Amino acid sequence: MVVGDGNGNFTEVPELNMAGVNFVKPLLPRAEELIPLPPEARLAALPGRNAIGYDADLEKFIPLREYGGTRVFPAAAILPDTCLQLLRSAFSMVLDSPRLPNGNFTAVGRLEDRYVVAATPLQQALFPDQQIFVIQPDNAASETVFAAASHLKSVPHGLVRFEINHLEQLPAAAEMIGEIRSQTEKGAVHLAASVFDPRRIKACCRAGLDGLEAITHSAREEYYEKFADLSFDNLRESLKAVSQAGRRAILRYRVFPGLTDHPLEFEALKKLLSETGVEWIRPVNLNVDPEWYMDRLMLWTLPRTQAGMRKWLKTIAEKFPHIRVGY
């Protein structure tokens, strides 16, 4: 078990074993669920919470508030997008626990003098060395279009990605895509969008869009709309429009152990995939305070029948062998 003091220092607690959480109850990570801490990851201490570890002598999980006479807090790893979280850090809330900043708070421990995390590496991108030119349409100018086109002309497997956060950005994106494509047909142009308007997405396709990376945290309409206050129909119809136009439909799926691997969520995902022609799922860890998220969506009411994230990945590969899953 590893804990932090809140000042950037982390301590091993050899008397207790590392614990993790998939949904609500702590559990012991299996050996196959642990990998060395990725170099790009960082450790964080979670304030206003008590760490939970497993006492092998008592054969039970126990909270730990102090160690060595010092107040300690749960430790977690914040993973890069190249790794998928399998278990969250195990902790218990205390009175007036502050809301955590956005992050994927992954279970972390020590094994044979090195940090390990409950995670799995994701399959690499189609082009591991692909260079990406990111555009925010709000701040774009003619120089941006020229630079984007030059990027596609000069870089093998180049990608221009428009980051869309509100609907008013889509007309500007369509115009810029057309200008880029008037200068070069090389490389790929994608929209990474968290908001959707099928009509405007179709306009982007006509302008030369190659792919839509539709961002969602759930394939269930009620959860999607409750969290984001957006229309699930617009998400689904936008993916359909891109697929029907012969472009690449990509689901950037923000995963949350306990929801993502729940049978009801998986059934909804299967339905969404079959309706929209998605050809690539990009699992990305959902960066959020887990307690706040579960309260917001009332996930506590879900039956406790989670499959586990490793089984989720395996089932996706078995049920949808034609769909690429990876970073």
C-alpha positions in Angstrom: 0.0 0.0 0.0 1.1 3.6 -0.7 -0.1 6.8 0.9 0.8 10.4 0.5 1.2 13.2 3.1 -0.3 15.9 0.8 3.0 17.7 0.4 4.3 15.6 -2.5 5.8 12.8 -0.4 4.6 9.2 -0.7 5.3 6.4 1.7 5.0 2.6 1.5 2.9 0.9 4.2 4.2 -2.7 4.2 1.7 -3.7 6.9 -1.2 -3.3 4.5 -1.7 -4.6 0.9 -2.8 -2.3 -2.0 -6.5 -2.1 -2.6 -8.5 -0.8 -5.5 -12.1 -0.1 -6.5 -14.1 -1.0 -9.5 -17.5 0.2 -8.4 -18.1 0.8 -4.7 -16.4 -2.0 -2.7 -12.6 -2.2 -2.3 -10.9 -5.3 -3.7 -7.5 -6.8 -4.1 -6.0 -6.3 -7.6 -5.0 -9.5 -9.4 -1.4 -9.8 -10.5 -2.4 -9.6 -14.2 -4.1 -6.2 -13.5 -0.9 -4.5 -12.4 1.7 -2.9 -14.6 4.8 -0.7 -13.7 3.9 3.0 -13.3 4.2 4.6 -16.8 6.9 7.2 -17.0 4.3 9.8 -18.1 2.1 9.1 -15.1 2.2 11.1 -11.9 1.3 10.4 -8.3 -1.3 12.4 -6.4 -2.5 12.4 -2.8 -6.3 12.8 -2.4 -7.2 15.3 0.3 -10.0 14.9 2.8 -10.2 11.2 2.5 -8.9 8.1 4.3 -6.9 5.5 2.4 -8.1 1.9 2.4 -5.8 -1.1 2.5 -6.1 -4.8 3.1 -4.9 -6.3 6.4 -4.0 -9.9 5.6 -3.9 -10.9 9.2 -7.4 -9.6 9.9 -8.5 -10.6 6.4 -10.4 -7.4 5.8 -10.1 -3.9 4.3 -9.4 -1.2 6.8 -9.1 2.6 6.6 -5.8 4.3 7.4 -5.8 7.9 8.6 -2.4 8.1 10.2 0.9 6.4 9.7 4.1 6.9 11.6 2.3 9.7 13.6 1.6 11.6 10.4 -1.8 12.3 8.8 -1.8 10.5 5.4 -4.1 10.4 2.4 -5.0 8.0 -0.3 -2.4 7.8 -3.1 -3.5 7.6 -6.8 -1.8 7.6 -10.2 -2.9 10.0 -12.9 -2.4 8.0 -16.1 -1.6 9.1 -19.6 -4.1 8.4 -22.4 -1.9 5.4 -23.5 -3.0 3.4 -20.5 -6.5 2.4 -19.4 -7.5 2.4 -15.8 -8.7 -0.9 -14.4 -9.3 0.1 -10.8 -9.6 3.4 -9.0 -7.8 4.3 -5.8 -9.6 2.9 -2.7 -10.6 5.4 -0.1 -13.4 6.4 2.3 -15.0 9.9 2.5 -14.9 12.0 5.6 -17.0 14.9 6.7 -16.7 17.9 4.3 -14.4 16.0 1.9 -13.5 18.6 -0.9 -14.3 17.8 -4.5 -11.3 16.5 -6.3 -9.9 18.2 -9.4 -10.4 16.4 -12.7 -8.2 13.3 -12.9 -8.2 9.5 -13.3 -7.4 8.4 -9.8 -6.0 5.0 -10.4 -5.0 2.5 -7.8 -1.3 2.5 -7.1 1.0 0.4 -4.9 4.5 -0.8 -4.4 5.8 -4.2 -5.6 9.4 -5.3 -5.5 10.7 -1.7 -4.9 8.8 -0.2 -7.8 5.4 1.5 -8.2 2.7 -0.4 -9.9 -0.8 0.6 -11.1 -4.0 -1.2 -11.8 -4.1 -0.4 -15.5 -3.4 -1.9 -19.0 -1.6 -0.4 -22.0 -3.8 0.4 -24.9 -3.0 -0.6 -28.5 -1.0 2.0 -30.3 -2.4 4.3 -32.9 -2.5 3.4 -36.6 0.6 5.5 -37.0 2.6 5.6 -33.7 4.7 8.4 -34.9 1.8 10.5 -36.2 2.1 14.2 -35.6 -1.0 16.1 -34.8 -1.8 19.8 -35.6 -4.5 21.0 -33.2 -6.9 23.9 -34.1 -9.3 25.8 -31.9 -11.6 27.4 -34.4 -12.3 30.4 -32.1 -8.8 31.6 -32.4 -8.0 30.5 -35.9 -6.9 32.8 -38.7 -5.7 32.5 -42.3 -2.2 31.8 -41.0 -3.6 28.8 -39.2 -5.1 27.4 -42.4 -1.8 27.8 -44.2 0.1 26.2 -41.3 -2.3 23.3 -41.1 -2.1 22.6 -44.9 1.7 22.9 -44.7 1.7 20.3 -41.9 -0.3 17.8 -44.0 1.9 18.4 -47.0 5.2 17.9 -45.2 4.5 15.3 -42.4 4.0 11.6 -43.2 0.6 10.5 -41.9 -0.1 14.0 -40.7 -3.4 14.8 -38.9 -5.2 18.1 -38.4 -7.6 17.9 -35.5 -10.3 20.6 -34.7 -11.2 20.7 -31.1 -15.0 21.5 -30.9 -16.5 22.5 -27.6 -19.6 24.5 -28.6 -21.8 24.4 -31.7 -20.9 27.9 -32.9 -17.4 26.6 -33.8 -18.7 24.1 -36.4 -19.5 26.6 -39.2 -16.0 28.1 -38.9 -14.5 24.6 -38.8 -16.3 23.7 -42.0 -15.0 26.8 -43.7 -11.5 26.1 -42.6 -11.6 22.5 -43.6 -12.6 23.5 -47.1 -9.7 26.0 -47.3 -7.3 23.4 -46.1 -8.5 20.8 -48.6 -8.3 23.4 -51.4 -4.5 23.4 -50.7 -3.9 19.7 -50.2 -5.5 16.3 -50.2 -2.8 14.8 -48.1 -3.1 13.5 -44.5 -6.3 13.5 -42.5 -8.6 16.1 -41.0 -10.7 15.2 -37.9 -13.2 16.9 -35.6 -12.9 16.0 -32.0 -16.3 17.1 -30.7 -18.2 17.0 -27.4 -21.2 18.8 -28.9 -23.1 17.8 -32.1 -25.3 19.1 -34.8 -25.8 16.5 -37.6 -26.6 19.2 -40.2 -23.4 21.0 -39.5 -21.4 17.8 -39.3 -22.6 16.9 -42.8 -21.4 20.3 -44.0 -18.0 19.5 -42.6 -18.0 16.2 -44.5 -18.8 18.0 -47.7 -15.9 20.4 -47.0 -13.5 17.5 -46.8 -13.6 16.1 -43.3 -12.0 12.7 -42.9 -13.2 11.6 -39.5 -15.3 12.6 -36.5 -14.1 11.7 -33.0 -17.3 11.9 -31.0 -16.6 12.3 -27.3 -19.0 10.6 -24.8 -18.8 9.1 -21.3 -21.8 6.8 -21.8 -23.8 5.0 -24.5 -26.9 5.3 -22.4 -29.1 8.2 -23.3 -30.1 9.0 -19.7 -26.6 9.1 -18.4 -25.2 11.0 -21.4 -27.9 13.7 -21.1 -27.8 14.0 -17.3 -24.0 14.5 -17.2 -23.6 16.8 -20.2 -27.1 18.3 -20.7 -26.8 17.6 -24.4 -28.9 15.6 -26.9 -28.0 12.0 -27.3 -29.9 11.9 -30.6 -27.5 14.5 -32.0 -24.5 12.4 -31.0 -26.0 9.3 -32.6 -27.1 11.1 -35.8 -23.8 12.9 -36.3 -21.9 9.5 -36.1 -24.4 8.1 -38.7 -23.9 11.1 -41.0 -20.1 10.7 -40.9 -20.3 6.9 -41.6 -22.9 7.3 -44.4 -20.6 9.9 -46.0 -17.9 7.3 -46.2 -15.8 9.1 -43.5 -14.4 7.5 -40.3 -16.7 7.4 -37.3 -14.7 7.3 -34.1 -16.0 7.0 -30.6 -13.8 8.6 -28.0 -15.2 6.7 -25.1 -14.4 8.1 -21.7 -14.5 5.0 -19.5 -15.3 4.7 -15.8 -14.8 1.3 -14.2 -18.1 0.3 -12.6 -20.2 2.0 -15.4 -18.4 1.2 -18.6 -18.1 -2.5 -17.7 -21.7 -2.8 -16.5 -23.9 -5.1 -18.6 -26.6 -2.4 -19.1 -24.0 0.0 -20.4 -22.4 -2.6 -22.6 -25.8 -3.4 -24.2 -26.3 0.3 -24.9 -22.8 0.5 -26.4 -23.5 -2.5 -28.7 -26.7 -0.8 -29.9 -24.9 2.5 -30.6 -22.1 0.8 -32.5 -24.5 -1.2 -34.7 -26.6 1.9 -35.5 -23.8 4.3 -36.3 -21.1 2.4 -38.1 -18.4 3.3 -35.7 -15.1 1.7 -36.8 -12.8 2.8 -34.1 -13.2 3.0 -30.3 -10.7 5.2 -28.4 -11.1 4.4 -24.7 -10.0 7.3 -22.7 -10.0 7.5 -18.9 -12.7 9.8 -17.6 -11.1 12.5 -15.6 -13.5 13.3 -12.8 -14.0 13.1 -9.1 -15.5 9.6 -8.9 -17.8 10.3 -5.9 -19.2 13.4 -7.5 -19.7 11.5 -10.8 -21.5 8.6 -9.2 -23.7 11.0 -7.3 -24.5 13.1 -10.4 -25.6 10.0 -12.3 -27.0 8.1 -9.3 -24.8 5.2 -10.2 -25.3 3.8 -6.8 -28.6 2.4 -8.0 -27.0 0.1 -10.6 -27.0 -3.6 -9.9 -23.5 -4.7 -8.9 -22.9 -7.0 -11.8 -19.8 -5.3 -13.3 -17.7 -7.5 -15.6 -14.3 -5.8 -14.9 -12.4 -3.7 -17.4 -10.1 -6.5 -18.7 -13.2 -8.6 -19.6 -14.8 -5.5 -21.1 -11.9 -5.1 -23.5 -11.9 -8.8 -24.3 -15.6 -8.8 -25.0 -15.4 -5.8 -27.3 -12.7 -7.5 -29.3 -14.8 -10.7 -29.5 -18.2 -9.1 -30.4 -16.8 -6.4 -32.7 -13.7 -7.8 -34.4 -14.0 -5.3 -37.2 -13.8 -2.3 -34.8 -10.4 -1.1 -33.8 -10.0 -0.5 -30.1 -7.0 1.5 -28.9 -5.4 4.9 -28.5 
